[in-house]
Amino acid sequence: MKRLFSILAISGMMVFGTANATTIATTTTTATTVTIQEDADAAAPAESLGFHQELKKRFIEGGPGFMGIVLLCLILGLAIAIERIIFLNLSTTNTKKLTQSVEDALSSGGVEAAKEVCRNTKGPIASIFYQGLDRTDEGIDAAEKAVVAYGGVQMGQLEKNVSWISLFIALAPMLGFMGTVIGMINAFDKIEAAGDMQPSLVAGGIKIALLTTVFGLIVAIILQIFYNYIIAKIDSIVNDMEDASITLMDLLIRNKK
């Protein structure tokens, strides 16, 4: 009888233990699943970050020191570039139409009528025409000298502040490289203070250091695109000015005859 009770007790303990083990395993599995789901939910926003959010995150990680200076270079460079683009677009003139209008005015109303056409037309080419027409009473040579001299003045107006854009293009990556070097020095200082080569110390410092270089290069690339467009626009206007000046001299010579 005692043996029977012993067997029943052992069987009950085994059944109870198995049930507990199953319950614990189920609970553990459920908790693990919930944890994995929570980790996946937490990781989902990080993976779904847009370009602007990722850029903002990296910018903050780079530190406010050099990143702020690089951002200032971008803001100032873009401000100057946009101002120059607007000015150059307003300075663009239909040279053929203006030349034909001046020629018709010279034929019908003389120099004063041609000067009136130039006064009513915006742009450097019209201003050069006006200066040349204003010196016709002093001779063709005087008119040509006035056109050449005022052409140089107008070219200076077209190229105004463009050198600042080239400065920011050179300055942004140099500041980025300087931030990288300083970040590397700080990383090695942490290694020296810790007395051990810990990967976390090196990785964090190097990441922050490289971010400044990346943003410096991004700023330089953006400003370089605007700079090349501005230079190409200036060259186009200058070529039109030179062609128009030659055409004006021919018109004045024919008008004198």
C-alpha positions as CSV (number, residue, x, y, z in Angstrom):
1,M,0.0,0.0,0.0
2,K,2.8,2.3,0.9
3,R,4.5,1.5,-2.4
4,L,1.2,2.3,-4.2
5,F,1.0,5.7,-2.5
6,S,4.6,6.3,-3.3
7,I,4.1,5.6,-7.0
8,L,1.0,7.7,-7.1
9,A,2.9,10.6,-5.4
10,I,5.8,10.4,-7.8
11,S,3.4,10.2,-10.8
12,G,1.5,13.3,-9.5
13,M,4.7,15.2,-9.0
14,M,5.9,14.3,-12.5
15,V,2.5,15.4,-14.0
16,F,2.5,18.7,-12.0
17,G,6.1,19.3,-12.9
18,T,5.4,18.7,-16.6
19,A,2.4,21.1,-16.5
20,N,4.5,23.8,-14.8
21,A,7.3,23.3,-17.3
22,T,4.8,23.6,-20.2
23,T,3.3,26.7,-18.7
24,I,6.7,28.3,-18.1
25,A,7.8,27.4,-21.7
26,T,4.5,28.9,-23.1
27,T,4.9,32.0,-21.0
28,T,8.6,32.4,-22.0
29,T,7.7,31.9,-25.7
30,T,4.9,34.4,-25.5
31,A,7.2,36.9,-23.7
32,T,9.9,36.3,-26.3
33,T,7.4,36.8,-29.1
34,V,6.1,40.1,-27.5
35,T,9.7,41.3,-27.0
36,I,10.6,40.5,-30.6
37,Q,7.5,42.2,-31.8
38,E,8.3,45.3,-29.7
39,D,11.8,45.3,-31.0
40,A,10.5,45.1,-34.5
41,D,8.0,47.9,-33.9
42,A,10.8,50.0,-32.4
43,A,13.1,49.3,-35.2
44,A,10.4,49.9,-37.8
45,P,10.4,53.8,-37.5
46,A,14.2,53.8,-37.6
47,E,14.1,51.9,-40.9
48,S,11.3,54.0,-42.3
49,L,13.1,57.3,-41.7
50,G,12.9,59.6,-44.7
51,F,15.9,61.3,-46.3
52,H,15.3,64.6,-44.4
53,Q,14.9,62.8,-41.0
54,E,18.1,60.8,-41.6
55,L,19.9,63.9,-42.7
56,K,18.8,65.8,-39.6
57,K,19.8,62.9,-37.4
58,R,23.3,62.7,-38.9
59,F,23.7,66.4,-38.6
60,I,22.9,66.4,-34.9
61,E,25.3,63.4,-34.4
62,G,28.1,65.4,-36.0
63,G,28.0,68.0,-33.2
64,P,27.0,71.7,-33.3
65,G,30.5,73.1,-33.6
66,F,31.8,72.4,-37.1
67,M,28.4,71.4,-38.4
68,G,27.0,74.8,-37.6
69,I,29.8,76.5,-39.4
70,V,29.4,74.2,-42.5
71,L,25.6,75.0,-42.4
72,L,26.4,78.7,-42.3
73,C,28.6,78.3,-45.4
74,L,25.7,76.6,-47.2
75,I,23.2,79.3,-46.2
76,L,25.4,82.2,-47.2
77,G,26.5,80.6,-50.4
78,L,23.0,79.8,-51.5
79,A,21.8,83.3,-50.6
80,I,24.5,84.8,-52.8
81,A,23.9,82.3,-55.6
82,I,20.2,82.9,-55.7
83,E,20.7,86.7,-55.7
84,R,23.2,86.4,-58.6
85,I,20.9,84.1,-60.6
86,I,18.0,86.5,-60.3
87,F,20.3,89.5,-61.2
88,L,21.7,87.7,-64.3
89,N,18.3,86.6,-65.5
90,L,17.1,90.2,-65.3
91,S,20.2,91.3,-67.1
92,T,19.6,89.0,-70.0
93,T,18.4,90.9,-73.1
94,N,17.3,89.9,-76.6
95,T,20.3,91.3,-78.3
96,K,19.0,90.9,-81.9
97,K,15.7,92.7,-81.0
98,L,17.5,95.5,-79.3
99,T,20.0,95.9,-82.1
100,Q,17.2,96.1,-84.7
101,S,15.3,98.6,-82.6
102,V,18.4,100.8,-82.3
103,E,19.1,100.5,-86.0
104,D,15.5,101.5,-86.9
105,A,15.7,104.4,-84.4
106,L,18.9,105.7,-85.9
107,S,17.5,105.5,-89.4
108,S,14.2,107.3,-88.5
109,G,14.9,109.6,-85.6
110,G,18.7,109.8,-85.3
111,V,20.9,109.4,-82.2
112,E,18.4,110.8,-79.7
113,A,15.7,108.3,-80.8
114,A,18.2,105.4,-80.4
115,K,19.2,106.7,-76.9
116,E,15.5,106.7,-76.0
117,V,15.2,103.1,-77.0
118,C,18.2,102.2,-74.8
119,R,16.8,104.1,-71.9
120,N,13.6,102.1,-72.0
121,T,15.4,98.8,-72.2
122,K,16.9,97.0,-69.1
123,G,20.2,95.2,-69.1
124,P,23.9,95.8,-69.5
125,I,23.8,95.7,-73.3
126,A,21.3,98.6,-73.5
127,S,23.5,100.5,-71.0
128,I,26.6,100.0,-73.2
129,F,24.6,101.1,-76.3
130,Y,23.5,104.2,-74.5
131,Q,27.1,105.1,-73.5
132,G,28.3,104.6,-77.0
133,L,25.5,106.7,-78.5
134,D,26.1,109.4,-76.0
135,R,29.7,109.9,-77.2
136,T,28.9,109.9,-81.0
137,D,29.3,113.7,-81.1
138,E,32.9,113.3,-80.0
139,G,33.7,110.8,-82.8
140,I,33.7,107.1,-83.4
141,D,36.9,106.6,-81.4
142,A,35.5,108.3,-78.4
143,A,32.3,106.2,-78.7
144,E,34.4,103.0,-79.0
145,K,36.4,103.9,-75.9
146,A,33.2,104.6,-74.0
147,V,31.8,101.2,-75.0
148,V,34.9,99.3,-74.0
149,A,35.2,101.2,-70.6
150,Y,31.6,100.8,-69.7
151,G,31.7,97.2,-70.8
152,G,34.3,96.5,-68.1
153,V,32.1,98.2,-65.6
154,Q,29.1,96.1,-66.5
155,M,31.3,92.9,-66.4
156,G,32.3,93.8,-62.8
157,Q,28.6,94.2,-61.9
158,L,27.9,90.7,-63.4
159,E,30.7,89.1,-61.4
160,K,29.9,90.9,-58.1
161,N,30.0,88.6,-55.1
162,V,30.7,85.5,-57.2
163,S,34.1,85.1,-55.5
164,W,32.3,84.6,-52.2
165,I,30.6,81.5,-53.6
166,S,34.0,80.0,-54.6
167,L,35.3,80.8,-51.1
168,F,32.5,78.8,-49.5
169,I,33.0,76.0,-51.9
170,A,36.6,75.7,-50.7
171,L,35.9,76.5,-47.1
172,A,33.1,73.9,-46.5
173,P,35.2,70.7,-47.1
174,M,38.2,72.2,-45.4
175,L,36.1,72.7,-42.3
176,G,34.8,69.2,-42.6
177,F,38.3,67.8,-42.8
178,M,39.3,69.9,-39.8
179,G,36.4,68.5,-37.8
180,T,37.4,65.0,-38.8
181,V,41.0,65.5,-37.6
182,I,39.8,67.0,-34.3
183,G,37.3,64.1,-33.9
184,M,40.1,61.6,-34.4
185,I,42.3,63.3,-31.9
186,N,39.4,63.2,-29.3
187,A,38.9,59.5,-30.0
188,F,42.5,58.7,-29.4
189,D,42.4,60.9,-26.2
190,K,39.5,58.7,-24.9
191,I,41.5,55.6,-25.7
192,E,44.5,57.0,-23.9
193,A,42.4,57.9,-20.9
194,A,40.7,54.5,-20.8
195,G,44.0,52.7,-21.2
196,D,42.3,50.1,-23.4
197,M,41.5,49.8,-27.1
198,Q,37.7,49.6,-26.8
199,P,35.9,49.5,-30.2
200,S,33.0,51.6,-28.9
201,L,35.3,54.5,-28.1
202,V,37.0,54.4,-31.5
203,A,33.8,53.8,-33.5
204,G,31.9,56.7,-31.9
205,G,34.7,59.2,-32.3
206,I,35.4,58.2,-35.9
207,K,31.7,58.3,-36.9
208,I,31.3,61.8,-35.5
209,A,34.6,62.8,-37.2
210,L,33.6,61.5,-40.6
211,L,30.1,63.1,-40.5
212,T,31.7,66.6,-40.6
213,T,33.6,65.6,-43.8
214,V,30.5,64.2,-45.4
215,F,28.4,67.3,-44.8
216,G,31.3,69.6,-45.9
217,L,31.5,67.7,-49.2
218,I,27.7,67.9,-49.7
219,V,27.8,71.7,-49.2
220,A,30.7,72.0,-51.6
221,I,28.9,69.9,-54.3
222,I,25.6,71.9,-54.0
223,L,27.4,75.3,-54.2
224,Q,29.6,74.1,-57.1
225,I,26.5,73.4,-59.2
226,F,25.2,76.9,-58.6
227,Y,28.6,78.4,-59.2
228,N,29.1,76.7,-62.6
229,Y,25.6,77.8,-63.7
230,I,26.4,81.4,-62.7
231,I,29.7,81.4,-64.5
232,A,28.2,80.0,-67.6
233,K,25.4,82.6,-67.5
234,I,28.0,85.4,-67.1
235,D,30.0,84.1,-70.0
236,S,26.9,84.1,-72.2
237,I,26.0,87.7,-71.3
238,V,29.6,88.9,-71.8
239,N,29.7,87.2,-75.3
240,D,26.5,89.0,-76.2
241,M,27.9,92.3,-74.9
242,E,31.0,91.9,-77.1
243,D,29.0,91.0,-80.2
244,A,26.6,93.9,-79.5
245,S,29.4,96.3,-79.1
246,I,30.9,95.4,-82.5
247,T,27.5,95.7,-84.1
248,L,26.9,99.1,-82.5
249,M,30.2,100.4,-83.9
250,D,29.2,99.2,-87.4
251,L,25.8,101.0,-87.0
252,L,27.5,104.2,-86.0
253,I,30.0,104.1,-88.8
254,R,27.2,103.5,-91.4
255,N,25.1,106.3,-89.8
256,K,28.0,108.7,-90.1
257,K,28.2,108.0,-93.8
